[in-house]
Amino acid sequence: MKRNLLLSLSLCAAGLASQAETNIYLANLAGWNETAMYSRDDDTEIFGEWPGSAPTSTETISGVTYDKFVIADSYDGLTANLILNNNNNGSQVDIASLNVDGGNHYYATNGILVNAYSDPAGPNINFDPVDTFVYILDNTGWDNLYVYGWGTNAPEIFGGWPGKQVTDTEMKGDVINKVIRGVEASDKPHCLIPHNNEGTQYDIEGTYHIDRDIYLMVTPDGAVATSSPAIAADITCKEAYFTLQGIRVAEPENGKPYMVKKGAEAGRLVMTSH
């Protein structure tokens, strides 16, 4: 009995020892005065509510100064979808999903893109522009669809008003989307405006650092930016609720915005309440 107890304690100790904090080291090459880290998972906000947490400390490794963010070992095994920002002062950029594994992870940012690398002595400072795409799930019934975009550093990414007419289509999963091709990641509009060039337009405000594909959904009643091209493609016999990130929820919370779809009808934006 005593031997079995000691063995069990040893196994537990080994299990506890295998867990460790996950450290995120950020080389701030953007010139931001402040940085903050946010995790946009719906169920778990690892760094708290937006804009997240400030660095726990600053460390210098091989002459490189890093902002250090720490994820507690209690989150081991989760996938963190990280958004780096300048503490809610108008700039943000997504970091690719991170598996919380108890290791050290090194990043550098220029304020538009983020590079990951393995050698803390030499941050990857080559931020090459890449092309991305803007996909639009068009449920408007309009004869023509245009998108206009403007921002602080890229005032009119699709040219002057009315912007770019969307004519291409592409299949994404089971959904046919209209698509704008070849937008450079160095562009970062603050507002995207889908419209019909006949007086109907919807402003979708936010800081869109175009470092990955963007999905918009446009209906006769409004427009939203989502993380999924299929937010309204689910054909059901009852109302289906989706978060603005494109995630379907069984029980919508009161006081929050959702996209609602029923059957083959166009989705509509609602604010739930009693």
C-alpha positions as CSV (number, residue, x, y, z in Angstrom):
1,M,0.0,0.0,0.0
2,K,2.8,2.4,0.9
3,R,4.6,1.7,-2.3
4,N,1.5,2.3,-4.4
5,L,0.9,5.6,-2.5
6,L,4.5,6.8,-3.2
7,L,4.1,5.8,-6.9
8,S,0.8,7.8,-7.1
9,L,2.4,10.8,-5.5
10,S,5.4,10.6,-7.9
11,L,3.1,10.4,-10.9
12,C,1.1,13.4,-9.6
13,A,4.3,15.4,-9.0
14,A,5.5,14.5,-12.5
15,G,2.2,15.7,-14.0
16,L,2.4,19.0,-12.0
17,A,6.0,19.5,-13.1
18,S,5.0,19.1,-16.7
19,Q,2.8,22.2,-16.5
20,A,4.5,25.6,-16.8
21,E,3.6,29.2,-17.7
22,T,3.6,30.1,-21.4
23,N,5.7,33.1,-22.1
24,I,5.1,35.5,-25.0
25,Y,8.1,37.8,-25.8
26,L,7.3,40.7,-28.1
27,A,9.9,42.9,-29.8
28,N,8.0,46.2,-30.3
29,L,9.4,47.6,-33.5
30,A,6.3,49.7,-34.2
31,G,7.3,52.5,-31.9
32,W,4.2,52.1,-29.7
33,N,4.4,53.7,-26.3
34,E,2.2,50.9,-24.8
35,T,1.4,47.4,-25.7
36,A,-1.4,45.1,-24.6
37,M,-2.4,41.5,-25.4
38,Y,-6.0,40.2,-25.8
39,S,-7.3,36.8,-26.5
40,R,-10.5,36.7,-28.6
41,D,-11.7,33.3,-27.6
42,D,-15.5,33.4,-26.9
43,D,-15.3,31.2,-23.8
44,T,-12.0,32.3,-22.3
45,E,-10.5,35.7,-22.3
46,I,-7.1,34.7,-21.1
47,F,-5.9,38.3,-20.7
48,G,-9.2,39.7,-19.5
49,E,-11.6,42.1,-21.3
50,W,-10.5,44.3,-24.2
51,P,-7.8,45.6,-24.6
52,G,-6.4,42.8,-22.5
53,S,-3.3,42.9,-20.3
54,A,-0.2,45.0,-20.3
55,P,3.2,43.2,-20.2
56,T,4.1,41.6,-16.9
57,S,7.7,42.7,-17.4
58,T,10.3,43.9,-19.8
59,E,13.3,41.7,-20.5
60,T,16.5,42.1,-22.5
61,I,17.8,39.0,-24.3
62,S,21.0,39.2,-26.3
63,G,20.6,42.9,-26.6
64,V,16.9,42.7,-27.8
65,T,14.3,44.3,-25.5
66,Y,11.1,42.4,-25.2
67,D,7.7,43.0,-23.7
68,K,6.8,39.8,-21.8
69,F,3.3,38.5,-21.5
70,V,2.6,35.4,-19.3
71,I,-0.2,32.8,-19.7
72,A,-0.8,30.9,-16.5
73,D,-0.3,27.1,-16.6
74,S,-4.0,26.7,-15.9
75,Y,-4.7,27.5,-19.6
76,D,-2.4,24.7,-20.8
77,G,-3.9,22.9,-23.8
78,L,-6.0,25.8,-25.0
79,T,-5.7,27.5,-28.3
80,A,-5.3,31.3,-27.9
81,N,-6.3,33.6,-30.7
82,L,-4.2,36.6,-29.9
83,I,-4.7,40.3,-30.8
84,L,-1.8,42.6,-30.1
85,N,-2.7,46.3,-29.7
86,N,-1.3,49.6,-28.4
87,N,-3.5,49.5,-25.3
88,N,-6.6,50.6,-27.2
89,N,-5.0,53.7,-28.8
90,G,-6.1,52.9,-32.4
91,S,-3.7,50.2,-33.6
92,Q,-4.0,46.4,-33.4
93,V,-2.8,43.4,-35.3
94,D,-3.7,39.7,-35.1
95,I,-1.2,37.0,-34.1
96,A,-1.6,33.6,-35.5
97,S,-3.3,31.1,-33.1
98,L,-1.0,29.9,-30.3
99,N,-1.2,26.5,-28.7
100,V,-0.7,27.2,-24.9
101,D,2.1,24.7,-24.3
102,G,4.2,26.0,-21.4
103,G,7.0,27.2,-23.8
104,N,8.6,30.4,-24.9
105,H,7.3,32.2,-28.0
106,Y,9.0,35.1,-29.7
107,Y,7.4,37.7,-31.9
108,A,8.2,41.0,-33.6
109,T,5.8,43.6,-34.9
110,N,6.0,46.7,-37.1
111,G,2.4,47.6,-36.1
112,I,0.9,46.1,-39.3
113,L,2.3,42.6,-39.4
114,V,3.7,40.1,-36.8
115,N,6.6,37.7,-37.4
116,A,7.2,34.7,-35.3
117,Y,10.7,33.3,-34.9
118,S,12.7,30.9,-32.7
119,D,16.0,32.7,-32.0
120,P,15.5,35.4,-29.3
121,A,18.8,37.0,-30.3
122,G,17.7,37.9,-33.8
123,P,14.1,39.1,-34.3
124,N,12.8,38.7,-37.8
125,I,12.5,42.3,-39.0
126,N,11.6,41.5,-42.6
127,F,7.9,42.4,-42.9
128,D,7.3,41.7,-46.5
129,P,3.9,42.9,-47.9
130,V,1.5,40.0,-48.8
131,D,-1.7,40.0,-50.8
132,T,-4.9,39.2,-49.1
133,F,-8.5,39.0,-50.1
134,V,-11.8,40.6,-49.0
135,Y,-14.7,38.2,-49.3
136,I,-18.3,39.4,-49.2
137,L,-21.3,37.3,-48.6
138,D,-23.8,39.3,-50.6
139,N,-27.4,38.9,-49.5
140,T,-28.5,42.3,-50.6
141,G,-30.2,41.7,-53.9
142,W,-28.6,44.9,-55.2
143,D,-27.8,45.1,-58.9
144,N,-24.3,46.4,-58.1
145,L,-22.0,46.1,-55.1
146,Y,-19.1,48.4,-54.3
147,V,-16.7,48.6,-51.4
148,Y,-14.9,51.8,-50.3
149,G,-12.2,51.9,-47.7
150,W,-10.3,54.6,-45.9
151,G,-7.9,54.8,-43.0
152,T,-5.2,56.9,-41.4
153,N,-2.2,55.5,-43.3
154,A,-4.1,54.3,-46.4
155,P,-6.9,56.8,-46.9
156,E,-8.6,55.1,-49.9
157,I,-7.4,51.5,-50.4
158,F,-9.8,50.9,-53.2
159,G,-9.4,54.3,-54.8
160,G,-11.6,57.3,-54.5
161,W,-15.4,57.1,-54.0
162,P,-17.2,54.9,-55.0
163,G,-14.3,52.6,-54.4
164,K,-14.1,49.2,-56.2
165,Q,-17.0,47.5,-57.8
166,V,-17.1,43.8,-56.8
167,T,-17.5,41.6,-59.8
168,D,-15.5,38.4,-59.1
169,T,-16.9,35.4,-57.3
170,E,-15.3,32.5,-55.6
171,M,-16.5,29.3,-53.9
172,K,-15.6,29.1,-50.2
173,G,-16.8,25.9,-48.8
174,D,-20.5,25.7,-49.7
175,V,-20.8,29.5,-50.1
176,I,-20.3,31.6,-53.2
177,N,-18.7,34.9,-52.2
178,K,-17.9,38.0,-54.1
179,V,-14.2,38.8,-53.7
180,I,-11.8,41.7,-54.0
181,R,-8.3,40.4,-54.9
182,G,-4.8,41.5,-54.2
183,V,-5.1,44.0,-51.3
184,E,-1.7,44.7,-49.9
185,A,-1.1,43.9,-46.2
186,S,0.6,47.2,-45.8
187,D,-2.8,48.9,-46.2
188,K,-4.9,49.3,-43.2
189,P,-8.3,51.0,-43.6
190,H,-10.2,52.2,-40.5
191,C,-13.6,51.9,-42.2
192,L,-15.0,49.6,-44.9
193,I,-18.2,50.8,-46.6
194,P,-20.1,48.3,-48.8
195,H,-22.7,50.2,-50.9
196,N,-24.8,50.1,-54.1
197,N,-23.6,53.5,-55.4
198,E,-27.3,54.5,-55.4
199,G,-27.5,56.0,-51.9
200,T,-27.5,52.9,-49.7
201,Q,-24.3,52.2,-47.7
202,Y,-23.2,50.6,-44.5
203,D,-20.2,51.7,-42.5
204,I,-18.2,48.9,-40.9
205,E,-15.9,50.6,-38.5
206,G,-12.8,49.0,-37.0
207,T,-9.1,49.0,-37.5
208,Y,-8.6,46.5,-40.3
209,H,-4.9,45.6,-40.5
210,I,-5.1,43.6,-43.7
211,D,-2.7,40.8,-42.7
212,R,-5.2,38.0,-43.4
213,D,-8.4,37.5,-45.3
214,I,-11.4,39.6,-44.3
215,Y,-15.0,38.5,-44.6
216,L,-18.0,40.8,-44.8
217,M,-21.6,40.0,-44.8
218,V,-24.0,42.5,-46.4
219,T,-27.8,42.3,-46.2
220,P,-30.5,44.9,-47.2
221,D,-30.6,45.9,-43.5
222,G,-26.9,46.2,-42.6
223,A,-23.4,44.8,-42.8
224,V,-20.9,43.2,-40.5
225,A,-17.3,41.9,-40.6
226,T,-17.0,38.3,-39.6
227,S,-14.4,35.6,-39.3
228,S,-16.3,33.1,-41.5
229,P,-17.5,33.2,-45.1
230,A,-20.5,31.0,-44.1
231,I,-22.0,33.0,-41.3
232,A,-25.5,33.0,-43.0
233,A,-25.1,29.9,-45.1
234,D,-26.6,27.5,-42.5
235,I,-30.1,26.7,-43.8
236,T,-32.3,25.8,-40.9
237,C,-36.1,25.7,-40.2
238,K,-35.7,27.9,-37.1
239,E,-33.8,31.0,-36.2
240,A,-30.0,30.5,-35.9
241,Y,-27.9,33.0,-34.0
242,F,-24.3,33.8,-34.9
243,T,-21.8,36.0,-33.1
244,L,-20.1,38.8,-35.1
245,Q,-17.1,36.5,-35.3
246,G,-19.2,34.0,-37.3
247,I,-19.7,31.4,-34.5
248,R,-23.1,29.9,-34.1
249,V,-24.5,29.9,-30.5
250,A,-27.4,27.9,-29.1
251,E,-28.4,30.4,-26.4
252,P,-27.7,34.0,-27.3
253,E,-27.0,36.3,-24.3
254,N,-29.1,39.3,-23.6
255,G,-27.8,42.7,-24.6
256,K,-25.3,41.5,-27.2
257,P,-25.4,41.9,-31.0
258,Y,-25.9,38.8,-33.2
259,M,-26.6,37.9,-36.8
260,V,-29.9,36.0,-37.1
261,K,-30.9,33.8,-40.0
262,K,-34.0,31.7,-40.6
263,G,-34.3,29.3,-43.5
264,A,-33.1,30.8,-46.7
265,E,-33.8,34.4,-45.7
266,A,-31.0,37.0,-45.6
267,G,-29.3,37.3,-42.2
268,R,-30.2,40.4,-40.1
269,L,-28.3,42.1,-37.3
270,V,-30.1,42.2,-34.0
271,M,-29.5,43.2,-30.4
272,T,-31.0,40.6,-28.1
273,S,-33.0,41.7,-25.1
274,H,-35.9,40.4,-22.8
